[in-house]
Amino acid sequence: MLRADPRNPRALALRGRLEPLLPPLPQDLVLVLGGDGHMLSVIHELGPAYTYLGLNCGRVGFLLNEPEPMDELLERLQRRAWGVHEMPRLVASCGDRVLGHALNDIYLERDSGQTAHLRICVDGGEVVERMVCDGVIVSTALGSTAYALAAGGPAVHFGLNVLQLTPIAPHKPRLPTIVLPEGKRIDIYVDHPEKRPVRAVADGRDLELVEQVQIALAPERVRLAFFEGHDPTRALIGKLLEG
């Protein structure tokens, strides 16, 4: 299966050249042409039943492989010269509403000119009674280099199965990023949501007027494929140096 971003001219051009030449591929492989955002969208649409091999036609492309000359690309696809990494996802519910899954992050942010007042619990125990802030980000290790990094959080190697909690512009208390192990559950409650509205966003999909969000690592993982020679540690450090 081949999925190209319909809004990306580079992805559409690559599809036009690649499609007639594609060798037979595994039935559960999705070839994704676009940027990181398109990859997240395709994963959300199709779910964990597939393996996703991305070709970067965007800017950052942290979740994808860099494009190569057509003959080399076809040769790699013919040999099935890729390795597969299983990535954890977040799953979130907002009371009786389901926010869904996220490979990168789920965040809450103020939806008005006022700061958000958030209460944070871990495994049912209150850890922050009230945080005055612009919001909080809960990310996977893979998502730690996205919004969480821009908000001051550390980069975490995606081989670690963790939950990372990063406040957005905290006023009081000035809580630093906290990294929690697999199996933990984070509950975030919105104080005075009618006066200080908050929305929740999961990999770019938003839900307005949330009053509470429960977030944990999902049991099913997503399979990302990278061509042979891909070094995740080098890719992580390279992204940090470029930034």
N, C-alpha and C positions, 0 to 999 in steps of 0.2 A: 504494500500500500504506500502511495506517495501523497504527501500533503504539503502543498506550497502555500505560503501566505499570499492571499489574493490582493493584498494592499502593498506588496513589496515587489517592485519591478525586477530587482535582481533575482528574487526567488522564482518569479514567473519565467524569466529568461532561462534560468538554469533548468527548470522543469521542461521547457520546450526542447532544450538540447539533450537532456538526460533521458527523458521518457522513452524515446524510440530505441535507445541503446541498452536499457537496463537488462542485466542478466536475471535469471530466476532467483528470487529471494525467499527467505522463510516466510510462511504465511502470517506469522505473528510479528513480523518486523514492519515498523512504520518508518519510512524515510521522510524526515521533516525538513523542509527548506524554508528558512526564514531566520528570525532572531530568537532570543531567549523568550520574549513574550509570546511569540507564536508557538514555541515548543510547550510552554506552560498551558496555553489554550488547548492544544491538541491532546495533551495528557489529561486535562480535565474532561475533555469530551469523550475520550476513548477508554480511560481508566487503566488499571494495572495489568490487564490481560495481555498487553502487547509489550514488545521491546522497541525503544525509540532511538533511532540513529539520526542525529541532526547534522545538517550541513549549513554552516553559518553564512547567511546572506544579510546579516544585520551589522551591529556595531561591536558589542561585547562578545557575545557568543560563548559564554562560560559553560553552557549546557550542551554545546554543539562542537562538531569537528570543523576545523578550518578547511575551506574549499581547496581543492588541488587541481592540477591539469586533468582534463577529462580522461585521458588514457590511463593515468595513474588511479583516478577515482574508480573507473570501471574495473580495473584490475583488482583493486582492493575489494570491491563489491563481489566480483566473480569468485575470489578466494574466501570470501566471508572473513576477511582479516580484521576482525574487531573483537574486543573484549567487552564483557557486560558487567556493569556495576549496579548493585541494588541500592536504591536510595529510599530512606524513610520519608513518609509524608505526615503532615499534620492533619488532624480532623477536628472540626469545631462545630458546636451547636450553640444557638442563641435562644435558650428557653425552648419553646416549641417550634422554633424555626431552625433549619439546618443551613449552616454557612458552607459546609462541604469540606473538601480536601485542599491542601496546598503543599506543593513541593518546596517552595521557598519560604514563605512567611504568611502569617496572619497578624494584622495589626488593628488596633483600635485608635481612632483619632477624633479629636473634637470636631464637631460639625457646626460650630457657630463661632462668634468672636470671643467667647469666653473659654477659659481653661477647662479641661475635663477634671473631674474628681473621681478617682478610681480606687476601689478596694481590691486587693490582690490576695488570693489564697492559693496554697499549694497542698494538694491531697486533702482538701477540706479544712486545713488549718490556716487561719489568717496570718499573713506575714507583713502586709502593709495595710494599716487601717484606712488611710486616705492619702493618695498621691495626687498632688496638684501638678498637672503636666499638660502637654499637648496630646499625649497618647502613650501607648506601649506597643512594642513589636515582639511577637513570639516567632522565632525562626528555627528552622532546621540548621544543621551544620552547613549544608549546601547553600541555604539562604543567608548565612551569616555575612557573606560578602556583598549582599545587595543593600536593601534599605537599612538593615541593622548596622552595617559598617559605616554608612553615611551618618547614622545617628550616634556614632562614637563607640559602637560595640567592637569586639575583637573578631578577627577572622578565625574560623574553626575549620579544621580539615574535614572534608565530607566523609571520611571513613569513620567518624564518630557519630554514634546514635544519641543525640542530645537534643534538649529543648533549650533555646537561648532566649532569655527575657531581657529586652533592652528598652528602657524608658525613652520617650521622645521629649526633649526639652523639659526635663523635670525641674519644677520650681521648689517643691518641698514634699517629701525629703528628696535629696539628690542621690537617689539610688543608682549605683553603677549597674552594668550588665551582670546578670547572673546566669550561669550555665548549669542546667539540671540534667540528671541522668535519665535514660530511657525508663519508662514506667511511671513517671511523675505526671500529675494532672494539674493544670493551671486554670483557676477560675478567676475571672475579672468581672467585678460588679460596678455599675455606673451609678454614682450618687446623683440624685436630682436630675434624672434624664430629661424631664420636661423643661428644665431651666438650662441645663448644660448638655445638649444632645450630642451623642457620639455615634459614629458609624464604624462598622467592621469591614475589613477588606481582606480577602483571601486570594493571593496570587492575581490581584487586579480586579477581582469580582467583589462588588460592595453590597452591603446590607445596611440600610439606614435605621436610625432610632433603635439601637440595641440597648438593652438594660443589663444583660449579663452574657458572658461568653465562656464556654468551657472548651479547653484546648488540650489535646494529648497527641502522642504519636500513634498513627493508625497501624493496625496489624499488617496490612498489605503494603508491600513496597513497590516502587516503580523501577523498571529496568532501563538504564541508559547505556547505550553502546558507544564506545570510542574506538577509533582505529588503532591498530597495533602501534606501539611507540608512544602512546599518550601517557604522560606522567602527571597524575593529579596534583602531586606536591609542587612540581615545577609550574603547572598551570595556575595554581593558587598564588604562589609567590610572584609569578609574572604579572598576574592581574593587579596585585597590590603595588608592585613597582610602577606599573603603567599609570595607576591612579594617583 
